[in-house]
Amino acid sequence: MGKNKRSRGLAQERLAKRRKEDDALLENGLFLQEDVGNLEDKIPTDKQWEDEEQDYELQPRKIQDYDEDLVEGLPVKVKGKILRQVRSVARPNGKSTQNETDEDLEETEVKHEVNEASDEEDEHSPSTDNAERILKLKEEIADLVELLMEEVEENIAALTRLRKMAQSKNPNTCKFSMLALVSVFKSLIPSYKIRPLTDLERKEKVSKEVAKQRNFEQTLVSNYKLYLDLLTTLAKTPNNADTLQVSLGGLAAIAAAELATSTIHFNFRTELLTILIRRACKPSASSDVAYSKIVQTLETLMNDDGEGSVSLEVLRIMSKVLKTRKFMIDESVLNIFLSLDVLHDYDPNTKVDQPVRRKIKKSERVHLSKKQRKARKETKQIEDEMRKAEQVVSAEERERNQAEILKILLSLYLTLLRENKANLVGSVLEGLAKFGHMANFDLLGDFLEVMKEIIETSHIDELSFGEVRKILLCIVTAFSLISNHTHMKVSVDLSSFVQALYALLPTLSQDADIEFSHKSLRLADPLNDDFVKPSVNVSTKAELLLKALDHIFFRSRSGSKDRAAAFVKRLYMMIENTPEKTSIAVLKFIEKLSTRYPEVKGLYSTEDRIDNGVFSLEANDPTRCNARTAVIWENAVLFEHYSPAIVKGVKSLFVKSKEEF
């Protein structure tokens, strides 16, 4: 202790003595210039410290397991992983230099950024998509899909990544990602609609599980909406665009059709149906690769729609698109309406009376406190939300949908008939033949007038086989429109339609395709390479003929003795040329008709009659051809028919006429 104190005191004395000497020199001004310079060199400034730190910072670090000409830079985060960045530096004579300037560092960083940008451009460039690149792309998409399938709530970010890949400029990346998202959305989309959160729900505190579920639902909805926007953009690609874009547009339409079969109950149903309908209503739909798929999807949706909401949405969008396109569409688009299943049990003329609500007297009312009334109101709101969430459609709502569907459908049919599009009239008439009996009485006159004009403007003797079908559809439709209004005191003259059918029988008997439709299997005609597709693919001409005859004589008041005799005579003439099945069906109808009008059996006799005159074969009016003076001599020819069933039927009718007449 004593030695330390003694040495400390000697040091203090020497320091005090040195200070006194320096003060004396300062007072006398005896400092030399070189001493001042030496003193300044000994005292470090802040600038000198900064330069020294910068020089130290610029010195390259030596990395283990790397060559001496590699320098490590700042790390980069890619796809959630931190990667070390190492760049090579040119060393003179194989030795590292420590005087690397700031300009060299900036130039190196700029080059690194340019390389990264060029890598991204290569990802978007189709020229770099070799087999190895495509294989890696498929593996990356498969990994993202696998993450979503394993734990979707934890890996919901993979869905966003996959959707962004579908928006890539690289056609292969866009194509593979877009098709992969179809299966992903079909697996992830729940069986209920997801509504957006309110401001109050966003601010409230919830549990971790609820927050995770909300994050999943909102992310799913946002990605689904952006995916539909992408499909909408691609599906609008015109046919005269680049071949690659046209191909992507067809794939987008097919993807939308696949989604519609499973996710039509989910959010953005209108946007999804708009993609399909706009694509189906393109002018050159026959050349579209996705056209048949879209039509089949829409038919399936309308056939499986039991509550009517989807069918109503399709009709609303279709009517708008058809008016925008000026009805320049293919007939098969209108045939989609024939798949409407929701109208099969709808009767607009029978309405269930609403129950009359009895006013409760004040003395009979149950007294509820303010708290009880509030609780009952909240309970009612919860029940309404649960019913909407479960998509329970009441009978009243279904009936409203049916009424709205029928109103839009018949208005659209009437507009199309007035437009008189040659390729659409058959489809409209087929639809009216199926749904026309549900029409409101106010629309009957309009429909009948339009169909009369169609028949009057056609020349019966110069009709093609395609126009014959159109006339048959007009006749069947006209009678079906009034068949459900016979209980009303309304007299509708349909003699023009009866006369048109009578005049049409000779032309119809020469039609070789009377029993065939477009869907029937047949051999191609070697003498005719042009196959004309009929207007409607549902009913054959033989079926339409039998429907028209049944409407005239058994479902309306248009039948009479003279008309029955005239039709029987021409039907026997027709049987001589028609195929076997049609001939057998006509013979059964004649047997049924002779039961209702026994006077027809007198045509089988050659004896003298009371009626005078001669039967006019060329007359096209059944009431003016004097049919009661005719004789069915065609029996002699039909007895030698090649079909045993026809011979048996003709002989049976002849024998019955002799026994009962």
VMD Tcl script that draws the C-alpha trace (Angstrom):
set ca {
  {0.00 0.00 0.00}
  {2.78 2.46 0.90}
  {4.62 1.87 -2.39}
  {1.48 2.46 -4.47}
  {0.70 5.72 -2.72}
  {4.29 6.88 -3.11}
  {4.37 6.12 -6.91}
  {0.96 7.77 -7.41}
  {2.17 10.92 -5.67}
  {5.37 11.07 -7.78}
  {3.30 10.78 -10.98}
  {1.04 13.62 -9.91}
  {4.04 15.81 -9.08}
  {5.60 15.17 -12.53}
  {2.30 15.99 -14.26}
  {1.90 19.25 -12.32}
  {5.51 20.24 -13.13}
  {4.92 19.57 -16.86}
  {1.77 21.69 -16.88}
  {3.64 24.61 -15.32}
  {6.36 24.40 -18.00}
  {3.78 24.37 -20.79}
  {1.97 27.37 -19.29}
  {5.23 29.29 -19.13}
  {5.99 28.55 -22.78}
  {2.50 29.60 -23.78}
  {2.78 32.94 -21.96}
  {6.11 33.68 -23.64}
  {4.91 32.48 -27.10}
  {7.78 30.07 -27.42}
  {5.80 27.25 -29.19}
  {7.40 26.37 -32.52}
  {5.31 25.66 -35.67}
  {6.59 22.13 -35.95}
  {5.54 21.44 -32.34}
  {2.01 22.59 -33.17}
  {1.93 20.27 -36.19}
  {3.13 17.38 -34.10}
  {0.49 18.15 -31.49}
  {-2.31 18.19 -34.05}
  {-1.18 14.86 -35.40}
  {-1.38 13.43 -31.95}
  {-4.98 14.66 -31.38}
  {-7.46 12.60 -33.52}
  {-10.53 14.45 -34.96}
  {-14.05 13.08 -35.66}
  {-13.45 13.05 -39.41}
  {-10.33 10.98 -38.95}
  {-12.32 8.51 -36.83}
  {-15.03 8.23 -39.54}
  {-12.49 7.62 -42.27}
  {-10.83 4.98 -40.23}
  {-14.19 3.20 -39.63}
  {-15.10 3.43 -43.30}
  {-11.75 1.97 -44.35}
  {-12.26 -0.87 -41.93}
  {-15.80 -1.45 -43.18}
  {-14.64 -1.63 -46.79}
  {-12.09 -4.26 -46.04}
  {-13.25 -7.66 -47.43}
  {-14.01 -10.41 -44.93}
  {-12.57 -13.79 -45.31}
  {-15.27 -16.52 -45.46}
  {-14.64 -20.06 -44.43}
  {-14.95 -22.79 -47.06}
  {-14.80 -20.20 -49.86}
  {-12.00 -19.09 -52.13}
  {-10.19 -15.85 -51.41}
  {-11.72 -14.13 -54.49}
  {-15.32 -14.38 -53.11}
  {-16.89 -11.60 -51.04}
  {-20.12 -11.93 -49.06}
  {-22.80 -9.26 -49.45}
  {-26.04 -8.54 -47.66}
  {-28.42 -11.50 -47.34}
  {-31.65 -11.65 -49.41}
  {-35.03 -13.05 -48.33}
  {-36.68 -15.18 -51.08}
  {-39.95 -17.09 -50.51}
  {-39.57 -16.86 -46.75}
  {-35.96 -18.15 -46.76}
  {-32.84 -16.09 -46.05}
  {-30.13 -16.69 -48.66}
  {-26.47 -15.60 -48.42}
  {-25.24 -13.51 -51.34}
  {-21.65 -14.14 -52.47}
  {-20.02 -12.32 -55.37}
  {-16.67 -12.80 -57.02}
  {-14.07 -10.01 -57.10}
  {-11.23 -9.83 -59.59}
  {-7.90 -9.95 -57.69}
  {-4.66 -8.83 -59.37}
  {-2.02 -11.61 -59.13}
  {-4.44 -13.71 -57.06}
  {-4.18 -11.34 -54.03}
  {-7.05 -9.44 -52.44}
  {-6.88 -5.64 -52.38}
  {-8.07 -3.64 -49.41}
  {-8.62 -0.31 -51.18}
  {-11.96 -1.13 -52.83}
  {-13.80 2.14 -53.41}
  {-17.45 3.03 -52.96}
  {-17.95 3.24 -56.73}
  {-16.82 -0.35 -57.15}
  {-19.25 -1.49 -54.48}
  {-22.16 0.41 -56.03}
  {-21.36 -0.96 -59.47}
  {-21.30 -4.51 -58.09}
  {-24.67 -4.05 -56.35}
  {-26.24 -2.61 -59.51}
  {-24.99 -5.58 -61.51}
  {-26.46 -7.95 -58.92}
  {-29.86 -6.22 -59.15}
  {-29.75 -6.35 -62.94}
  {-29.04 -10.08 -62.79}
  {-32.03 -10.60 -60.50}
  {-34.25 -8.59 -62.84}
  {-33.05 -10.58 -65.83}
  {-33.83 -13.80 -63.94}
  {-37.41 -12.59 -63.39}
  {-37.73 -11.71 -67.06}
  {-36.51 -15.18 -67.95}
  {-39.28 -16.62 -65.81}
  {-41.83 -14.70 -67.88}
  {-40.20 -15.52 -71.20}
  {-41.66 -18.55 -73.00}
  {-38.39 -19.12 -74.85}
  {-36.75 -20.32 -71.62}
  {-39.49 -22.91 -70.92}
  {-37.61 -26.07 -71.73}
  {-38.52 -29.48 -70.39}
  {-36.54 -28.97 -67.18}
  {-38.14 -25.58 -66.51}
  {-41.65 -26.96 -67.07}
  {-40.91 -29.89 -64.75}
  {-39.75 -27.52 -62.01}
  {-42.85 -25.41 -62.53}
  {-45.12 -28.42 -62.15}
  {-43.27 -29.50 -59.01}
  {-43.64 -26.02 -57.51}
  {-47.38 -25.98 -58.25}
  {-47.74 -29.47 -56.80}
  {-45.94 -28.40 -53.62}
  {-48.26 -25.40 -53.20}
  {-51.34 -27.54 -53.74}
  {-50.05 -30.14 -51.27}
  {-49.57 -27.44 -48.63}
  {-53.15 -26.29 -49.12}
  {-54.51 -29.81 -48.91}
  {-52.58 -30.65 -45.73}
  {-53.28 -27.58 -43.57}
  {-55.19 -24.92 -45.45}
  {-55.64 -22.45 -42.58}
  {-51.94 -22.45 -41.79}
  {-50.79 -22.31 -45.42}
  {-53.46 -20.03 -46.89}
  {-50.66 -17.81 -48.27}
  {-49.92 -20.58 -50.77}
  {-53.33 -19.89 -52.37}
  {-52.37 -16.27 -52.96}
  {-49.03 -17.38 -54.40}
  {-50.76 -19.83 -56.75}
  {-53.29 -17.21 -57.87}
  {-50.49 -14.71 -58.63}
  {-48.73 -17.37 -60.69}
  {-51.92 -17.70 -62.75}
  {-51.59 -13.99 -63.61}
  {-48.07 -14.49 -64.96}
  {-47.14 -13.38 -68.47}
  {-45.56 -16.74 -69.06}
  {-48.25 -18.81 -70.83}
  {-47.10 -22.10 -69.30}
  {-47.13 -20.69 -65.77}
  {-50.54 -19.13 -66.37}
  {-51.99 -22.30 -67.88}
  {-50.77 -24.79 -65.28}
  {-51.63 -22.53 -62.33}
  {-55.06 -21.67 -63.70}
  {-56.02 -25.30 -64.17}
  {-54.61 -26.28 -60.76}
  {-56.74 -23.61 -59.07}
  {-59.91 -25.25 -60.37}
  {-59.37 -28.37 -58.26}
  {-58.13 -26.27 -55.33}
  {-61.24 -24.08 -55.23}
  {-63.55 -27.06 -55.69}
  {-61.93 -28.65 -52.60}
  {-61.68 -25.53 -50.42}
  {-64.98 -23.75 -51.08}
  {-67.49 -24.53 -48.30}
  {-71.15 -25.34 -48.76}
  {-72.25 -21.86 -47.63}
  {-71.77 -18.30 -48.77}
  {-69.21 -16.12 -46.99}
  {-70.34 -12.60 -46.20}
  {-67.91 -9.71 -45.63}
  {-67.15 -8.72 -42.05}
  {-68.70 -5.56 -40.70}
  {-66.66 -2.77 -39.12}
  {-67.87 -3.80 -35.69}
  {-66.84 -7.42 -36.24}
  {-63.36 -6.35 -37.35}
  {-62.82 -4.32 -34.20}
  {-64.08 -6.87 -31.70}
  {-61.69 -9.24 -29.98}
  {-62.08 -12.89 -30.87}
  {-60.29 -16.11 -30.03}
  {-57.33 -17.38 -31.97}
  {-59.37 -20.09 -33.70}
  {-62.05 -17.63 -34.81}
  {-59.44 -15.20 -36.09}
  {-57.76 -17.98 -38.06}
  {-61.08 -19.06 -39.56}
  {-61.98 -15.49 -40.52}
  {-58.60 -14.98 -42.12}
  {-59.05 -18.16 -44.15}
  {-62.54 -17.21 -45.32}
  {-61.67 -13.65 -46.30}
  {-58.49 -14.74 -48.10}
  {-60.43 -17.44 -49.93}
  {-63.12 -15.00 -51.08}
  {-60.65 -12.33 -52.23}
  {-58.53 -14.83 -54.19}
  {-61.65 -16.40 -55.72}
  {-62.87 -12.98 -56.87}
  {-59.51 -12.11 -58.43}
  {-59.39 -15.54 -60.09}
  {-62.81 -14.98 -61.65}
  {-61.65 -11.56 -62.88}
  {-58.72 -13.29 -64.57}
  {-61.02 -15.85 -66.19}
  {-63.32 -13.05 -67.38}
  {-60.44 -11.20 -69.01}
  {-59.07 -14.30 -70.73}
  {-62.48 -15.58 -71.86}
  {-63.16 -12.30 -73.71}
  {-60.26 -12.96 -76.09}
  {-61.54 -12.61 -79.71}
  {-61.03 -15.41 -82.20}
  {-58.80 -13.28 -84.42}
  {-56.26 -12.68 -81.65}
  {-52.93 -14.41 -81.19}
  {-53.13 -18.20 -81.24}
  {-51.60 -18.44 -77.76}
  {-54.14 -15.99 -76.29}
  {-57.04 -17.79 -78.00}
  {-55.86 -21.05 -76.45}
  {-55.68 -19.48 -72.98}
  {-59.16 -18.03 -73.49}
  {-60.56 -21.47 -74.28}
  {-58.90 -22.94 -71.19}
  {-60.34 -20.12 -69.06}
  {-63.85 -20.87 -70.33}
  {-63.43 -24.58 -69.62}
  {-62.14 -23.76 -66.12}
  {-65.21 -21.58 -65.48}
  {-67.48 -24.39 -66.65}
  {-65.77 -26.84 -64.29}
  {-66.16 -24.43 -61.38}
  {-69.84 -23.84 -62.11}
  {-70.72 -27.50 -61.61}
  {-69.52 -27.44 -57.97}
  {-69.35 -23.82 -56.77}
  {-72.53 -22.31 -58.20}
  {-73.87 -21.91 -54.64}
  {-70.87 -19.83 -53.53}
  {-70.19 -16.11 -53.80}
  {-70.00 -14.29 -57.15}
  {-72.43 -16.61 -58.91}
  {-73.47 -13.84 -61.31}
  {-69.87 -13.25 -62.42}
  {-69.32 -16.96 -63.03}
  {-72.50 -17.38 -65.07}
  {-71.71 -14.24 -67.07}
  {-68.41 -15.78 -68.19}
  {-70.21 -18.88 -69.49}
  {-73.13 -17.11 -71.15}
  {-71.05 -14.44 -72.87}
  {-68.76 -17.12 -74.21}
  {-71.68 -19.26 -75.41}
  {-73.31 -16.30 -77.19}
  {-70.30 -15.55 -79.38}
  {-71.17 -15.27 -83.10}
  {-68.74 -18.04 -84.14}
  {-69.59 -20.42 -81.34}
  {-69.23 -23.56 -83.44}
  {-65.46 -23.01 -83.74}
  {-65.01 -22.57 -79.99}
  {-63.40 -25.51 -78.23}
  {-65.26 -24.73 -75.00}
  {-68.71 -24.25 -76.55}
  {-70.07 -27.77 -76.12}
  {-68.72 -27.91 -72.57}
  {-70.42 -24.62 -71.66}
  {-73.77 -25.63 -73.15}
  {-73.68 -28.97 -71.36}
  {-72.84 -27.24 -68.07}
  {-75.71 -24.75 -68.38}
  {-78.15 -27.54 -69.22}
  {-77.01 -29.50 -66.17}
  {-77.37 -26.48 -63.89}
  {-80.92 -25.76 -65.07}
  {-81.92 -29.40 -64.93}
  {-80.66 -29.82 -61.34}
  {-82.04 -26.51 -60.08}
  {-84.96 -27.37 -57.86}
  {-85.46 -23.99 -56.21}
  {-85.21 -21.80 -59.31}
  {-82.61 -19.26 -58.19}
  {-79.89 -20.44 -60.59}
  {-82.31 -20.73 -63.52}
  {-83.63 -17.24 -62.86}
  {-80.10 -15.85 -62.82}
  {-79.27 -17.59 -66.10}
  {-82.39 -16.21 -67.79}
  {-81.73 -12.65 -66.64}
  {-78.16 -12.68 -67.89}
  {-79.13 -14.47 -71.11}
  {-81.83 -11.94 -72.01}
  {-79.41 -9.04 -71.58}
  {-76.63 -10.68 -73.58}
  {-79.00 -11.67 -76.42}
  {-80.24 -8.10 -76.81}
  {-76.65 -6.83 -76.76}
  {-75.61 -9.34 -79.44}
  {-78.78 -8.61 -81.48}
  {-79.79 -12.28 -81.30}
  {-76.83 -13.37 -83.45}
  {-76.39 -16.70 -81.67}
  {-76.57 -20.39 -82.36}
  {-79.89 -22.20 -81.89}
  {-78.44 -24.62 -79.34}
  {-78.14 -21.73 -76.86}
  {-81.93 -21.38 -76.84}
  {-82.34 -25.13 -76.50}
  {-80.79 -24.76 -73.05}
  {-84.16 -23.47 -71.85}
  {-85.73 -26.83 -72.65}
  {-83.81 -28.22 -69.68}
  {-85.75 -26.05 -67.22}
  {-86.90 -28.50 -64.57}
  {-88.26 -26.00 -62.09}
  {-91.39 -25.35 -64.21}
  {-92.53 -28.96 -64.47}
  {-94.93 -28.63 -61.51}
  {-95.86 -24.97 -61.89}
  {-99.44 -23.97 -62.65}
  {-99.88 -20.19 -62.88}
  {-103.70 -20.46 -62.91}
  {-103.99 -22.16 -59.52}
  {-102.83 -19.95 -56.70}
  {-103.01 -20.96 -53.10}
  {-105.04 -18.48 -51.13}
  {-103.05 -16.73 -48.48}
  {-104.33 -17.39 -44.97}
  {-106.32 -14.48 -43.59}
  {-104.69 -13.02 -40.53}
  {-107.20 -12.47 -37.76}
  {-106.74 -9.29 -35.85}
  {-106.06 -10.12 -32.21}
  {-108.00 -8.15 -29.69}
  {-106.12 -6.08 -27.21}
  {-107.49 -8.13 -24.34}
  {-106.16 -11.36 -25.91}
  {-102.64 -10.10 -26.49}
  {-99.83 -11.55 -24.42}
  {-98.06 -8.85 -22.49}
  {-94.32 -8.77 -23.12}
  {-91.83 -6.61 -21.37}
  {-89.38 -4.43 -23.27}
  {-86.60 -6.90 -22.59}
  {-88.70 -9.82 -23.86}
  {-89.65 -7.97 -27.05}
  {-86.00 -7.19 -27.71}
  {-85.04 -10.82 -27.14}
  {-87.79 -12.05 -29.49}
  {-86.62 -9.62 -32.19}
  {-83.02 -10.83 -31.87}
  {-84.18 -14.44 -32.03}
  {-86.10 -13.74 -35.23}
  {-83.04 -12.12 -36.81}
  {-80.89 -15.11 -35.88}
  {-83.44 -17.50 -37.40}
  {-83.49 -15.48 -40.63}
  {-79.69 -15.56 -40.83}
  {-79.63 -19.30 -40.17}
  {-82.21 -19.92 -42.88}
  {-80.18 -17.88 -45.38}
  {-76.98 -19.64 -44.35}
  {-78.59 -23.06 -44.82}
  {-80.09 -21.91 -48.14}
  {-83.55 -23.09 -47.21}
  {-86.01 -21.93 -49.84}
  {-89.62 -21.76 -48.81}
  {-92.51 -22.74 -51.06}
  {-93.51 -19.10 -51.49}
  {-90.03 -18.11 -52.63}
  {-89.88 -21.03 -55.06}
  {-93.23 -20.03 -56.53}
  {-92.02 -16.46 -56.97}
  {-88.96 -17.74 -58.80}
  {-91.15 -19.87 -61.06}
  {-93.39 -16.92 -61.92}
  {-90.42 -14.68 -62.70}
  {-88.75 -17.39 -64.81}
  {-91.90 -17.95 -66.86}
  {-92.39 -14.22 -67.37}
  {-88.83 -13.65 -68.64}
  {-88.86 -16.80 -70.78}
  {-92.13 -16.05 -72.59}
  {-91.18 -12.40 -73.12}
  {-87.90 -13.51 -74.67}
  {-89.70 -16.03 -76.91}
  {-92.14 -13.38 -78.11}
  {-89.30 -10.99 -78.94}
  {-87.48 -13.70 -80.88}
  {-90.61 -14.59 -82.86}
  {-91.09 -10.97 -83.83}
  {-87.44 -10.76 -84.89}
  {-88.16 -13.79 -87.15}
  {-84.60 -15.12 -87.15}
  {-84.63 -18.08 -89.51}
  {-82.21 -20.17 -87.44}
  {-83.96 -19.48 -84.11}
  {-87.66 -19.84 -84.93}
  {-87.60 -23.60 -84.56}
  {-86.00 -23.45 -81.13}
  {-88.47 -20.81 -79.96}
  {-91.46 -22.80 -81.17}
  {-90.17 -25.94 -79.50}
  {-89.87 -24.04 -76.25}
  {-93.36 -22.63 -76.63}
  {-94.71 -26.10 -77.34}
  {-93.30 -27.19 -73.97}
  {-93.98 -24.11 -71.83}
  {-96.62 -22.26 -73.87}
  {-99.58 -23.70 -71.99}
  {-98.41 -21.75 -68.93}
  {-98.63 -18.42 -70.75}
  {-100.78 -15.64 -69.43}
  {-103.99 -15.01 -71.38}
  {-102.74 -11.56 -72.38}
  {-99.87 -13.14 -74.33}
  {-101.99 -15.66 -76.21}
  {-103.17 -13.24 -78.87}
  {-99.64 -11.99 -79.54}
  {-98.21 -15.48 -79.93}
  {-101.04 -16.67 -82.20}
  {-100.77 -13.65 -84.46}
  {-97.04 -14.07 -84.91}
  {-97.38 -17.78 -85.71}
  {-100.17 -17.12 -88.19}
  {-97.89 -14.71 -90.01}
  {-95.16 -17.36 -90.15}
  {-97.55 -19.87 -91.75}
  {-99.08 -17.37 -94.16}
  {-95.69 -16.20 -95.41}
  {-94.67 -19.79 -96.16}
  {-95.64 -21.50 -99.39}
  {-97.00 -24.90 -98.41}
  {-96.35 -26.49 -101.80}
  {-92.75 -25.29 -102.00}
  {-91.53 -26.00 -98.48}
  {-88.19 -27.59 -97.73}
  {-87.98 -30.36 -95.17}
  {-86.57 -27.91 -92.63}
  {-89.47 -25.49 -93.12}
  {-91.97 -28.36 -92.73}
  {-90.73 -28.83 -89.20}
  {-91.22 -25.14 -88.45}
  {-94.87 -25.27 -89.62}
  {-95.50 -28.36 -87.48}
  {-94.08 -26.59 -84.46}
  {-96.32 -23.57 -85.09}
  {-99.39 -25.81 -85.18}
  {-98.49 -27.78 -82.04}
  {-97.57 -24.59 -80.19}
  {-100.78 -22.81 -81.13}
  {-102.93 -25.61 -79.74}
  {-100.83 -26.07 -76.61}
  {-101.10 -22.36 -75.83}
  {-104.88 -22.51 -75.54}
  {-105.20 -26.03 -74.12}
  {-105.00 -24.74 -70.55}
  {-107.48 -21.91 -71.10}
  {-110.46 -23.93 -72.25}
  {-112.21 -23.29 -68.93}
  {-112.40 -19.59 -69.80}
  {-115.22 -18.28 -71.94}
  {-112.99 -17.46 -74.89}
  {-113.56 -18.50 -78.48}
  {-110.33 -18.80 -80.47}
  {-110.50 -19.69 -84.15}
  {-107.70 -22.10 -85.02}
  {-109.03 -23.21 -88.39}
  {-106.02 -21.73 -90.16}
  {-103.71 -24.07 -88.23}
  {-105.95 -27.08 -89.00}
  {-105.94 -26.20 -92.68}
  {-102.14 -25.81 -92.65}
  {-101.68 -29.30 -91.18}
  {-104.04 -30.84 -93.76}
  {-102.12 -29.19 -96.59}
  {-98.81 -30.30 -95.13}
  {-99.54 -34.06 -95.07}
  {-98.50 -34.88 -98.68}
  {-95.16 -33.08 -98.29}
  {-94.58 -34.71 -94.91}
  {-95.19 -38.21 -96.31}
  {-92.23 -37.81 -98.67}
  {-89.78 -36.89 -95.90}
  {-87.28 -39.72 -95.42}
  {-86.13 -38.30 -92.06}
  {-89.57 -38.14 -90.50}
  {-88.49 -40.50 -87.70}
  {-85.02 -39.05 -87.15}
  {-83.64 -36.16 -85.20}
  {-80.16 -34.70 -85.06}
  {-79.25 -37.03 -82.20}
  {-80.34 -40.18 -84.03}
  {-77.65 -42.55 -85.28}
  {-77.68 -43.08 -89.03}
  {-75.39 -43.77 -91.93}
  {-74.14 -40.87 -94.01}
  {-75.70 -40.39 -97.43}
  {-73.01 -41.21 -100.03}
  {-74.73 -39.01 -102.62}
  {-75.02 -35.96 -100.38}
  {-72.06 -34.65 -98.38}
  {-73.93 -31.68 -96.93}
  {-75.74 -32.57 -93.73}
  {-78.30 -29.97 -92.70}
  {-78.84 -29.77 -88.97}
  {-82.56 -29.48 -88.11}
  {-83.81 -26.51 -86.18}
  {-84.61 -28.40 -83.00}
  {-83.18 -31.66 -81.72}
  {-85.88 -32.74 -79.28}
  {-88.97 -34.05 -81.14}
  {-89.11 -35.84 -84.47}
  {-91.53 -34.79 -87.19}
  {-93.60 -37.94 -86.68}
  {-94.02 -37.06 -83.00}
  {-95.02 -33.50 -83.86}
  {-97.58 -34.79 -86.38}
  {-99.23 -37.09 -83.83}
  {-99.24 -34.28 -81.25}
  {-100.95 -31.93 -83.69}
  {-103.60 -34.53 -84.63}
  {-104.27 -35.27 -80.96}
  {-104.68 -31.55 -80.19}
  {-107.11 -31.02 -83.08}
  {-109.47 -33.95 -82.48}
  {-109.15 -34.78 -78.78}
  {-107.93 -31.73 -76.84}
  {-109.77 -28.90 -78.52}
  {-113.07 -28.08 -80.19}
  {-111.53 -27.92 -83.66}
  {-112.55 -31.48 -84.62}
  {-115.64 -32.29 -86.71}
  {-117.06 -35.13 -88.81}
  {-116.02 -33.59 -92.11}
  {-112.50 -32.83 -90.89}
  {-112.13 -36.32 -89.44}
  {-113.12 -37.92 -92.77}
  {-110.77 -35.66 -94.74}
  {-107.81 -36.38 -92.46}
  {-108.44 -40.16 -92.50}
  {-108.38 -40.16 -96.32}
  {-105.10 -38.24 -96.49}
  {-103.53 -40.26 -93.67}
  {-104.17 -43.48 -95.63}
  {-102.49 -41.89 -98.63}
  {-99.60 -40.91 -96.35}
  {-99.15 -44.44 -94.95}
  {-98.21 -45.68 -98.42}
  {-94.94 -43.69 -98.22}
  {-94.02 -43.36 -94.56}
  {-91.68 -45.73 -92.65}
  {-92.98 -48.68 -90.68}
  {-93.07 -47.15 -87.17}
  {-94.80 -43.99 -88.34}
  {-97.36 -46.00 -90.31}
  {-98.20 -48.16 -87.29}
  {-98.63 -45.05 -85.10}
  {-100.92 -43.42 -87.68}
  {-103.05 -46.57 -87.93}
  {-103.51 -46.57 -84.15}
  {-104.58 -42.92 -84.30}
  {-107.12 -43.72 -87.06}
  {-108.54 -46.51 -84.88}
  {-108.91 -44.07 -81.99}
  {-110.44 -41.43 -84.27}
  {-113.00 -43.86 -85.73}
  {-114.17 -44.64 -82.21}
  {-115.00 -40.98 -81.58}
  {-116.39 -40.31 -85.06}
  {-118.15 -43.51 -86.27}
  {-119.08 -41.79 -89.55}
  {-115.47 -42.27 -90.65}
  {-116.09 -46.03 -91.04}
  {-118.36 -45.31 -94.00}
  {-115.28 -44.46 -96.09}
  {-114.41 -48.18 -96.25}
  {-117.64 -48.96 -98.15}
  {-118.04 -48.63 -101.94}
  {-121.85 -48.66 -101.88}
  {-123.98 -45.73 -102.95}
  {-124.34 -42.86 -100.44}
  {-126.65 -39.99 -99.74}
  {-123.88 -37.42 -100.29}
  {-123.50 -36.10 -103.79}
  {-120.46 -34.84 -105.60}
  {-116.88 -35.94 -106.08}
  {-114.01 -35.96 -103.64}
  {-111.53 -33.14 -104.43}
  {-108.05 -34.51 -103.93}
  {-106.22 -31.23 -104.65}
  {-108.20 -29.08 -102.20}
  {-106.16 -28.09 -99.13}
  {-109.18 -27.15 -97.03}
  {-110.63 -30.21 -95.21}
  {-114.12 -28.65 -95.08}
  {-114.29 -28.05 -98.86}
  {-112.86 -31.27 -100.26}
  {-116.18 -33.18 -99.91}
  {-114.43 -35.97 -97.98}
  {-117.66 -37.90 -97.17}
  {-117.88 -38.98 -100.79}
  {-114.34 -40.43 -100.79}
  {-113.44 -44.13 -100.67}
  {-110.39 -45.59 -98.95}
  {-109.16 -47.72 -101.86}
  {-105.63 -47.63 -100.38}
  {-106.55 -50.78 -98.44}
  {-106.00 -52.85 -101.55}
  {-102.43 -51.57 -101.77}
  {-101.67 -51.80 -98.06}
  {-102.80 -55.43 -97.94}
  {-99.61 -56.16 -99.88}
  {-97.35 -54.14 -97.61}
  {-93.95 -55.60 -96.69}
  {-94.58 -55.14 -92.95}
  {-96.79 -57.82 -91.36}
  {-97.72 -55.40 -88.55}
  {-99.10 -52.84 -91.00}
  {-101.02 -55.49 -92.92}
  {-102.53 -56.76 -89.68}
  {-103.55 -53.26 -88.62}
  {-105.13 -52.38 -91.97}
  {-107.14 -55.61 -92.05}
  {-108.28 -55.06 -88.46}
  {-109.62 -51.59 -89.28}
  {-111.36 -52.90 -92.41}
  {-113.07 -55.73 -90.55}
  {-114.28 -53.40 -87.77}
  {-115.74 -50.99 -90.28}
  {-117.78 -53.77 -91.90}
  {-119.07 -55.10 -88.59}
  {-120.18 -51.81 -87.04}
  {-121.14 -49.65 -89.99}
}
mol new
graphics top color blue
foreach p $ca { graphics top sphere $p radius 0.5 }
foreach p [lrange $ca 0 end-1] q [lrange $ca 1 end] { graphics top cylinder $p $q radius 0.2 }
display resetview
